[in-house]
Amino acid sequence: MALHLQWLRELGVMAAAMLCSAACAAEQALVIMAGERPPYIGASLPEGGYVPELVNAALQGSGLRASFQYSAWARARMEAAHGRASAMLTTDCEGGADFVYSRRFFGGSIGLLKKRSLALPSTSFGALSGYRVGAVRDGVSLPSFEQNTQLEKLWALSDLQNLDWLDQDKVQLALMDKYAAADLMASQRPQLIGQLEFVAPALAQPGYCLAFSRRTPHYQAMQAAFNAGLAARTRDGTLERIMNKHGLFYPRKAQQGKAQLVIGTVNNSDMLIMQQLSREFEARNPDISLAWRVLDENTLRVRLMGDLAIADGQFDVMTIGSFELPLWARRRWLAPVANLPASYEVDDLLPTVRKLLTVDNQLYALPFYGESVMTYYRKDLLAKAGIAMPAQPTYAWLAGAAAKLHNPAAGVYGLCLRGKPGWGENMSIVGMLARAHGARWFGDDGQPELTSPAWQSTLEMYAQWLDQFGPPHPERNGFNETLALFAQGHCALWVDATVAAGMLFDPHRSKVAGQLGLAPAPISTTAISGAWLWTWTLAIPTSSLHRAQAERFIAWATSRSYIRSVAARHGWVAVPPGTRKSTYASTQYLSAAPFAQSVYEAIAPNSAAEGFGASQYGNVFAFEGIGDRTGQEIAKVLRHEQSASTALKRAQNFALEQLGSGR
């Protein structure tokens, strides 16, 4: 019977797809009007955000592909109602004679945001008479709020203005979406982090739907095709996978008799190995279960800061870097690591790395791996071109060699560099170049210096290199994407993190393992490389309800025994580098990893540590938002949408706005 019902459901999916494929053959593009609402949907988000990716996954096989057009929400409704678009995205999924509505899908959580110092008599609207509540009229739709006549409502133009009203006490409460509020604080209002919280429980979790215009031909067939596809993508787990990719999660599920640790980490190779081996930890710790949130670097940072911003308590272990650690520790957002067993051998940690994780003589995280910068090159390609790698390459040499090695017809690009926007993505490379050529993020007076001649010449040089010697669409390539290009044999030269060496020398993961050469990070004519010293660490937020169990996990994942487990299963070449003296004292590691000594020399003596913050990031709390915006503006230069000078002026103005408001 179950198989018969499943067959009927799949037959319904096929019938709907066939119906729309035949009826909608003349309209392959399903035009959907929507307003932008990060992190769910927005032109600047990866894949356009979670909603466009889900909608197209649901339409797969139907003969349709969604094309989203953005405008104000009110205009979106008008355009769709008059049949000038096939459908609109909405949270108001009932009524309206102009539309037929799809099934609902995940769309966040609407609630009342307040200052943590404000005590409320009740969370019901009826008990909030006399309180001023800010909301965006063209924002989230909550009929019970809009129809309530007892509340004093102030209508903001945007969620950001609503946040500012709350900060300025113009309103006592702000009606907002949880993720939208968290993202805004993380990216543009970091001074509010730790001061605000949502009233529990949430008021509504309305979700989104597509409203198909009755004035569009075949609207019923399109509705049926989408509904059938959405049901199928929900059953096969695609919906949840897309949500997770964009950092949107269902609430954690408690397991009886176990403490569930939610681990937020970056989708780098070393962390994926940690996730695989974590079964060993669970076997040894039957009172603990692990839930993983594995995200790309940009999304991870926003989600972690957003979790702190609204005191959500979603994570028990956070993968953070040496930039966040001192800033977060001093704000008491991180729990000190205070109960390590003697077997952990804390004195085995490399002193330079340990220093990065220590605030006021107290450890606030444990290092998973450490890295600096080196130059990777294809020995076979350089030999064929008659080029010798110098003992210390310069940036001028790099550009000259890239020009000779560039051969796109053969699928080989002269120089690969990160271009994907983000302060830890393209700005890590651009910041390094800027530092090497005399530029600074901030001057001695604390003011941004992004319009300086040094920044201008650096950005023009970087954009020219990628335009002339780089792969197509470099703005799409971050660390992982560029690593994959090099490992597949598509790059002659690459300047990036030392941690990539372990993957590139592994013949199971790299086609160029036998032809890989290493050299120090390039220097400028002033003998400055701008290279960074960085460590990805595992830290415990003070909001975690399972701190003791979380400390057991991070001690396991950064221990000598963990390194031996990686070596036993994946080979010594794959162990996390740059954290422990014992790793570099191991003859097995030194013989298996030709890069070991180069990495050790880049990290352990810490020649790159002086002025480290000036290269990869600016050591101010607002830097994450400033760095991300600068990265976005520079990505537009790579897409030939604006000049280098325009990008830097816009980044400078944003930085001044953030710093001028005490942010």
MOQUI-V83710 format. One record per residue. RES is the residue in one letter. PSI is psi in whole degrees, -180 to 180 (NA if undefined). D_FIRST is the distance of its C-alpha to the first C-alpha in Angstrom with 2 decimals. Layout:
RES:PSI:D_FIRST + RES:PSI:D_FIRST
This chain:
M:-43:0.00 + A:-42:3.81 + L:-37:5.42 + H:-43:4.97 + L:-40:6.21 + Q:-42:8.57 + W:-40:9.74 + L:-40:10.56 + R:-45:12.40 + E:-35:14.27 + L:-38:15.10 + G:-41:16.60 + V:-46:18.63 + M:-41:19.88 + A:-43:20.78 + A:-41:22.68 + A:-43:24.46 + M:-40:25.44 + L:-49:26.65 + C:-33:28.81 + S:-38:29.94 + A:-46:31.31 + A:-27:32.63 + C:18:34.05 + A:-31:35.58 + A:-10:39.02 + E:79:38.23 + Q:-31:36.91 + A:122:38.17 + L:105:36.49 + V:121:39.47 + I:124:38.63 + M:142:41.46 + A:154:41.60 + G:163:44.14 + E:132:44.48 + R:80:43.12 + P:143:43.23 + P:11:41.26 + Y:-40:38.39 + I:139:40.08 + G:144:43.54 + A:-29:45.42 + S:-2:46.93 + L:152:43.74 + P:132:42.05 + E:13:39.60 + G:4:40.77 + G:177:38.86 + Y:-41:35.28 + V:-53:34.47 + P:-38:35.52 + E:-41:33.76 + L:-44:30.45 + V:-45:30.85 + N:-31:31.53 + A:-39:28.63 + A:-32:26.33 + L:-6:28.15 + Q:128:27.97 + G:-3:27.00 + S:-7:27.60 + G:3:31.18 + L:152:32.59 + R:131:34.42 + A:138:35.66 + S:118:39.39 + F:134:40.57 + Q:134:43.96 + Y:141:45.60 + S:-177:47.85 + A:149:48.49 + W:-39:45.42 + A:-41:47.17 + R:-36:48.09 + A:-43:44.58 + R:-42:43.35 + M:-44:46.20 + E:-44:45.61 + A:-41:41.92 + A:-33:42.67 + H:6:45.17 + G:13:42.85 + R:1:44.85 + A:158:41.73 + S:-36:38.07 + A:173:36.96 + M:156:38.16 + L:137:36.85 + T:160:37.14 + T:-10:36.30 + D:94:36.85 + C:25:33.48 + E:146:34.07 + G:-179:36.30 + G:107:38.72 + A:-15:39.01 + D:-10:39.62 + F:159:36.20 + V:145:32.44 + Y:145:30.79 + S:177:28.06 + R:153:25.78 + R:152:27.85 + F:168:28.09 + F:135:30.20 + G:30:33.85 + G:-161:35.70 + S:124:37.25 + I:134:40.08 + G:-176:42.66 + L:122:46.34 + L:138:48.45 + K:167:51.70 + K:145:54.48 + R:-23:53.83 + S:-12:57.13 + L:123:56.05 + A:129:54.84 + L:144:52.91 + P:-29:53.00 + S:164:49.38 + T:-1:46.66 + S:147:46.08 + F:-35:47.69 + G:-30:49.55 + A:1:51.41 + L:18:52.41 + S:132:54.95 + G:-16:57.97 + Y:140:56.17 + R:126:56.31 + V:123:52.90 + G:144:52.71 + A:163:49.94 + V:117:49.49 + R:-35:49.21 + D:29:47.55 + G:-136:45.31 + V:144:42.28 + S:124:41.36 + L:93:41.18 + P:-38:41.84 + S:-29:42.70 + F:-47:45.47 + E:-30:46.75 + Q:-9:46.95 + N:125:48.70 + T:-4:52.39 + Q:-19:53.62 + L:147:53.22 + E:110:55.95 + K:136:54.18 + L:127:55.71 + W:115:54.07 + A:160:54.27 + L:-22:54.14 + S:165:51.80 + D:-36:49.95 + L:-43:52.84 + Q:-37:55.38 + N:-42:53.32 + L:-44:53.45 + D:-39:57.19 + W:-40:57.73 + L:-42:56.06 + D:-38:58.26 + Q:4:61.35 + D:22:60.56 + K:-29:60.46 + V:156:57.17 + Q:-21:55.93 + L:148:52.22 + A:124:50.31 + L:115:46.96 + M:163:45.17 + D:140:42.04 + K:-52:41.89 + Y:-37:41.48 + A:-43:43.95 + A:-43:46.56 + A:-43:46.11 + D:-40:46.48 + L:-41:49.57 + M:-41:51.25 + A:-37:50.48 + S:-31:51.85 + Q:-16:54.54 + R:56:55.37 + P:-20:55.40 + Q:-15:58.15 + L:-11:55.60 + I:131:53.41 + G:-9:53.58 + Q:-18:55.00 + L:158:51.96 + E:155:48.71 + F:142:45.88 + V:133:45.76 + A:143:42.73 + P:172:40.19 + A:150:39.38 + L:-37:39.76 + A:155:36.71 + Q:74:34.14 + P:-32:33.71 + G:176:32.33 + Y:163:32.93 + C:168:31.52 + L:129:32.64 + A:110:34.43 + F:129:34.41 + S:130:37.57 + R:-15:37.32 + R:0:40.44 + T:132:38.72 + P:140:37.45 + H:29:33.68 + Y:-35:33.09 + Q:-38:29.81 + A:-40:28.50 + M:-41:29.73 + Q:-45:28.12 + A:-42:24.71 + A:-44:25.13 + F:-45:26.19 + N:-43:23.48 + A:-43:20.73 + G:-39:22.67 + L:-42:23.29 + A:-42:19.65 + A:-42:19.01 + R:-24:22.20 + T:-43:21.30 + R:-40:18.01 + D:4:19.78 + G:-1:22.78 + T:-40:25.26 + L:-51:26.24 + E:-35:27.28 + R:-41:29.01 + I:-42:31.05 + M:-50:31.92 + N:-38:33.10 + K:-37:35.11 + H:9:37.05 + G:28:37.51 + L:127:35.20 + F:146:33.11 + Y:154:30.82 + P:149:32.62 + R:147:32.67 + K:120:30.25 + A:141:32.22 + Q:126:31.41 + Q:129:32.61 + G:5:35.75 + K:146:36.21 + A:121:38.32 + Q:121:36.44 + L:124:38.86 + V:122:38.11 + I:120:40.06 + G:120:41.15 + T:166:42.42 + V:153:43.35 + N:40:41.41 + N:160:44.28 + S:-43:43.79 + D:-37:45.42 + M:-32:43.15 + L:-36:40.01 + I:-41:41.36 + M:-42:41.93 + Q:-42:38.29 + Q:-45:37.25 + L:-9:39.75 + S:-14:38.95 + R:-33:36.50 + E:-41:39.74 + F:-45:40.93 + E:-36:37.79 + A:-36:38.03 + R:-14:41.64 + N:75:40.98 + P:-11:37.96 + D:2:38.90 + I:137:38.23 + S:151:35.20 + L:136:35.77 + A:129:34.24 + W:138:35.60 + R:91:36.72 + V:114:37.97 + L:159:39.70 + D:160:42.32 + E:-46:45.83 + N:-47:46.47 + T:-40:43.22 + L:-48:43.67 + R:-43:47.17 + V:-42:46.23 + R:-39:43.32 + L:-46:45.51 + M:-37:48.38 + G:-36:46.11 + D:-41:44.71 + L:-36:48.33 + A:-41:49.25 + I:16:47.08 + A:46:47.02 + D:-28:43.23 + G:32:43.17 + Q:-27:40.16 + F:147:41.62 + D:-27:43.03 + V:130:44.34 + M:133:45.76 + T:109:46.89 + I:169:50.16 + G:-178:53.32 + S:-10:56.96 + F:-51:57.58 + E:-35:55.35 + L:-55:56.25 + P:-36:59.79 + L:-42:59.07 + W:-37:56.01 + A:-42:57.65 + R:-20:60.72 + R:7:58.58 + R:34:56.95 + W:-15:53.47 + L:142:53.15 + A:137:53.41 + P:148:56.11 + V:100:55.12 + A:-4:57.22 + N:41:55.76 + L:136:55.53 + P:160:56.12 + A:-30:59.12 + S:-15:56.82 + Y:-28:55.79 + E:63:59.33 + V:-28:59.77 + D:-7:63.17 + D:-14:61.43 + L:142:60.22 + L:131:62.33 + P:-39:64.92 + T:-37:64.45 + V:-44:60.71 + R:-38:61.16 + K:-37:63.72 + L:-24:61.23 + L:8:58.94 + T:130:61.73 + V:124:62.95 + D:47:65.89 + N:22:65.71 + Q:130:62.08 + L:135:59.04 + Y:5:56.27 + A:169:53.83 + L:141:53.42 + P:128:53.65 + F:-49:50.70 + Y:158:52.68 + G:156:55.94 + E:157:57.11 + S:-145:60.01 + V:144:60.48 + M:170:61.44 + T:123:61.80 + Y:142:59.41 + Y:158:60.55 + R:110:59.91 + K:-38:62.82 + D:-39:62.33 + L:-40:62.47 + L:-41:65.51 + A:-43:67.26 + K:-35:66.62 + A:-1:68.06 + G:33:71.02 + I:132:70.20 + A:132:70.98 + M:121:69.14 + P:160:71.87 + A:-34:71.90 + Q:96:71.47 + P:152:69.96 + T:166:70.93 + Y:-33:68.97 + A:-43:71.50 + W:-41:70.89 + L:-47:67.11 + A:-41:67.42 + G:-42:69.79 + A:-40:67.61 + A:-39:64.48 + A:-39:66.32 + K:-29:67.19 + L:-15:63.75 + H:121:61.69 + N:71:60.15 + P:-26:57.08 + A:-29:57.18 + A:7:56.37 + G:23:53.74 + V:128:56.10 + Y:140:57.24 + G:-40:60.54 + L:126:59.55 + C:131:56.23 + L:154:56.26 + R:140:53.77 + G:-11:53.55 + K:131:50.42 + P:142:51.61 + G:145:51.77 + W:-24:54.56 + G:3:53.09 + E:-99:52.27 + N:-31:54.85 + M:-18:57.32 + S:-39:57.53 + I:-48:58.96 + V:-39:60.97 + G:-39:62.27 + M:-45:63.39 + L:-42:65.17 + A:-45:66.75 + R:-44:68.02 + A:-26:69.48 + H:21:71.34 + G:7:72.78 + A:156:70.32 + R:150:69.08 + W:-48:66.31 + F:146:68.72 + G:-178:72.48 + D:-24:74.64 + D:4:74.51 + G:1:70.70 + Q:146:70.36 + P:148:68.06 + E:36:69.82 + L:-13:67.20 + T:15:69.66 + S:156:72.19 + P:-34:73.51 + A:-42:71.93 + W:-43:68.43 + Q:-50:69.14 + S:-36:70.29 + T:-48:67.48 + L:-40:64.74 + E:-41:66.42 + M:-47:66.68 + Y:-47:63.03 + A:-39:61.79 + Q:-43:64.13 + W:-50:62.99 + L:-32:59.31 + D:-40:60.16 + Q:-34:62.36 + F:-3:60.89 + G:174:57.36 + P:165:53.89 + P:149:52.51 + H:57:51.21 + P:-22:52.57 + E:-9:51.57 + R:-8:47.96 + N:116:48.90 + G:-158:49.09 + F:-51:49.63 + N:-41:46.29 + E:-40:46.42 + T:-37:50.06 + L:-44:49.43 + A:-40:46.77 + L:-46:49.26 + F:-45:51.93 + A:-28:49.70 + Q:2:48.62 + G:17:52.29 + H:1:52.75 + C:135:55.49 + A:-38:59.04 + L:146:59.94 + W:131:58.04 + V:118:59.46 + D:-165:57.03 + A:143:56.01 + T:-23:57.02 + V:-21:53.54 + A:-20:52.38 + A:-41:54.57 + G:-35:52.21 + M:-40:49.43 + L:-27:51.78 + F:-4:53.39 + D:110:50.05 + P:-18:49.52 + H:-20:45.78 + R:-4:45.64 + S:129:48.71 + K:-12:49.97 + V:16:53.49 + A:-36:53.84 + G:-9:56.67 + Q:19:58.58 + L:130:58.31 + G:153:61.55 + L:144:62.28 + A:163:65.13 + P:165:65.99 + A:142:64.99 + P:158:67.40 + I:161:70.37 + S:-175:72.38 + T:-18:76.12 + T:9:76.59 + A:22:74.81 + I:131:71.99 + S:-29:68.40 + G:6:66.67 + A:148:64.12 + W:163:62.00 + L:123:61.13 + W:148:57.62 + T:133:55.24 + W:128:51.59 + T:163:51.36 + L:120:48.89 + A:163:49.90 + I:119:48.68 + P:149:48.86 + T:-17:50.48 + S:-10:47.47 + S:138:45.31 + L:-2:44.48 + H:54:44.21 + R:-43:47.50 + A:-44:48.24 + Q:-38:44.88 + A:-37:45.26 + E:-35:48.71 + R:-40:47.35 + F:-49:44.96 + I:-30:47.60 + A:-41:50.04 + W:-46:47.57 + A:-13:46.76 + T:15:50.48 + S:167:51.86 + R:-37:53.62 + S:-34:50.87 + Y:-44:48.27 + I:-41:50.49 + R:-35:50.64 + S:-42:46.84 + V:-44:46.59 + A:-41:49.31 + A:-33:47.60 + R:-29:44.30 + H:-3:45.47 + G:152:49.18 + W:-27:52.24 + V:-22:52.34 + A:1:49.23 + V:151:50.45 + P:127:51.02 + P:169:54.67 + G:26:57.51 + T:-36:57.07 + R:140:58.64 + K:-40:62.00 + S:-30:60.51 + T:-44:58.28 + Y:-6:61.42 + A:-7:63.27 + S:121:60.66 + T:-31:61.98 + Q:-43:58.44 + Y:-46:57.53 + L:-34:60.82 + S:-30:60.47 + A:-24:56.84 + A:94:57.35 + P:-19:60.27 + F:-6:59.97 + A:-47:60.36 + Q:-38:64.08 + S:-43:63.88 + V:-43:61.20 + Y:-43:63.15 + E:-29:66.31 + A:-26:64.55 + I:-53:63.12 + A:-51:65.13 + P:-21:68.67 + N:44:67.17 + S:-22:69.57 + A:-7:67.02 + A:-30:66.80 + E:124:69.96 + G:19:69.05 + F:-46:65.39 + G:-25:64.21 + A:-17:66.33 + S:-59:64.48 + Q:-28:60.75 + Y:164:60.80 + G:134:63.13 + N:60:63.44 + V:153:62.86 + F:-32:59.90 + A:3:59.20 + F:-36:59.06 + E:-46:55.28 + G:-42:55.17 + I:-46:58.40 + G:-41:57.29 + D:-45:53.94 + R:-41:55.67 + T:-42:58.27 + G:-38:55.60 + Q:-41:53.92 + E:-38:57.30 + I:-34:58.07 + A:-32:54.74 + K:-31:55.93 + V:-43:59.07 + L:-29:57.05 + R:4:55.23 + H:34:58.69 + E:-18:57.99 + Q:165:61.09 + S:166:64.15 + A:-42:64.70 + S:-40:67.26 + T:-43:64.93 + A:-45:62.14 + L:-35:64.56 + K:-43:66.08 + R:-40:62.71 + A:-41:61.79 + Q:-44:65.22 + N:-40:64.87 + F:-43:61.48 + A:-43:62.96 + L:-40:65.96 + E:-44:63.76 + Q:-47:61.75 + L:-34:64.83 + G:-20:66.93 + S:15:64.55 + G:24:64.71 + R:NA:61.40
